[in-house]
Amino acid sequence: MAVTYPKELKEYPQLEEKTYPFRLFFNQCRDAKAEQNILFLHWHEHFEIIMMQEGRAIFHVDSKPYEAGPGEVIIVPSGGLHVGYSLCRGDIAYVSIVFHASLFKDRNQDSQHEQFVAPYLNNRYHFPVKPVEQNPVCSTYYPLLANIIQEVREKGPAFQLVVKNQLHLFFTLLSRTFPPHQMSDRHHSERHSVNRERFKPLLEYLELHFDDKITIESAARFVNLNPFHFCKTFKKLTGRTFIDYVNLCRVNEAERLLLETDFTITEIAGKVGCDNPNYFTKLYKQYKGLTPSGARK
């Protein structure tokens, strides 16, 4: 099964249902190349817990890189910009557990929940993105996530309730390890950095205007930075240079058009901002490992 990406940066697939707003995404990338994009840059109001199952990858969450291998866990806070790339050639597999804070709205009258878990659910504080790096004991909580994955696969009676309770227990144990009152304001300010919010409109614009020939200078003006600081900040935020990221956006859109439409390769090249079909073919092969015609076959 191929990895699928949201069409627009802020969109995310519908969750299971309103009563139990969660969903699991089983992501696989067969024979991935090193540095291949395995999770497209996006953000959403939901929490996301990524559990690696196969291969090694690096996830950039709010400008910071985190490596992960089989059994390791990455926690993406609500609103966090995140993107992922493979670190080696071979198969990549990971599960994303996505849920909305309203999943636990019935716990709001529980004083213990309000004291320990709610501060994380309402974004006043954030757990470490890679908890085990801060405290190795967190690895003993990860079987709860494996149980959740198994419950969703089997879909037994009341599996939604089991998932909800296991997730709440997972957050409760994390909050015991990282008590809200001991979390520094530094974590809070970093996660809600000015740069993240400043760059979101630009990233959304790039996702919707593939054929625009936007320069580094004009992109820098878009976020009110000089080109030098723009390039430095953009690389930190996305893990890619601006040119590399724009090319990746264009190639990913081209791949979608090749597989889902009847446009000619020349027409697709024009739609993603490449007036020269030969250059488009070269660019596509550089990022995808095969020619556009090969991809369509």
LINVEN-V832666 format. One line per field, one symbol per residue. psi: psi as a letter, one per 30 degrees, with the letter a starting at -180 (. if undefined). Layout:
psi: ???
This chain:
psi: klkklkeleflklkleleeiilkkkjkkjkhklkgkjfjkklllfllkjkjkekaklkkjjhfkkjkkakflkkjklkfkkklkklflkakkklkkjklkfffgffgffjeeeeeeeefeeggelklkeieffejffffffffeeeeeeeeeefhlkgeeeeeeeeeeeeeeeefeeikeffklfeeeeefhleeeeefeeeeeeeffiffkikleeeeeeeghlleeeeeeeeeeefglleeeeeeeeeeeeeeeeefflgkleeeeeefggjfjeeeeeeeeeeffglleeeee.
